[in-house]
Amino acid sequence: MTTLRMVITCYWFMFSLALQADVYSVDQSTPDGVHNQPRWITPQAAEIYLHSIRSPLMQNSHTDHVVSLYFFGDYQDRTLIGLERVKGDDYQQYFSLLVFEKKELLGYYKYVASFPAAVDPDGIVVFPPRFTPDISRSEAAFSLASDVFSDLCLGDIACVEWTALRDTNK
């Protein structure tokens, strides 16, 4: 194993340990019964689901250096999951954002520039400052509460189209 690959593998191992506090089972709740985790889908369940439907997002993933899924937040019955793939000799990272309703994938943004920072209490997806969504170039803010998902335009970077897999009307 090359030194660079060992460093990246070690980094992702430490990063995944730090994230484990954010990975919950579907049935886990706080002592007072309030759910503070994904109610319908976990990163692990999302990966199984993507493979089961033979999603193009997972095509040739067996040749990737890293395939990781992350939970970013939820709003009502919708959950935002991030898919990271690290491919090729130059270890190029590719980020995709997936929106689930209950346990079904509504659609996704393939190859976005950055993962979000969080989902706020109103369902608005919040990004790091450098990647603030440019509402002037898209029809609406990226919100899990929305019935319409328009192109996602982050900062000065090219917009990414929404790929719908089913109707998003609630």
Steps between C-alpha positions, in 0.01 A plus 500: 500500500640837405571760767232735365238225504600404856467863613158537335382167642618598848334843468166348396517243777545775761233714332252210498564440871421864569177474299374189676332718760274623217408152373194358672278201459151567372342413836732695731357793696596720791381411854204739472392331175588790270664382179819685411623274222382382161163342555481312174840454339857468621816526289535121518141444384548756221801310365308171500206672330719655227654162422159328502354739240822488297532878522734667250649679803661171604609386152855355515529592869689174561803665334491815716751570775227621738121486495346673801150614589417771754187622677453880484156544649132443456175689481169325561515182287797611289866423561810647336783252442838580345685250281875540459704306250879526465612378158806466282874529540470864608244416773239738358204555735141503372211609724132427434198601709206262529153587628297215645134510597453236766699211350465593132744710297324808359799612298850637518756761401795322338848640553448815704794720600455461877307313762262711710567601859151417629126502447334777703173446697294629204657249258734749327831338405789717626841495330842626612550874425720445193222291344194710584222416253450765232122542495523740202612208279248245626123508543493450878708428808595136561245396760385155608157657561463594133284323245732624224875442481668735253861510385749534786738791441778530758697824492662568161512132409287349222148398600411133552169365372251320724442142383147402605422134550140559605245777542589730791149631569415414857 
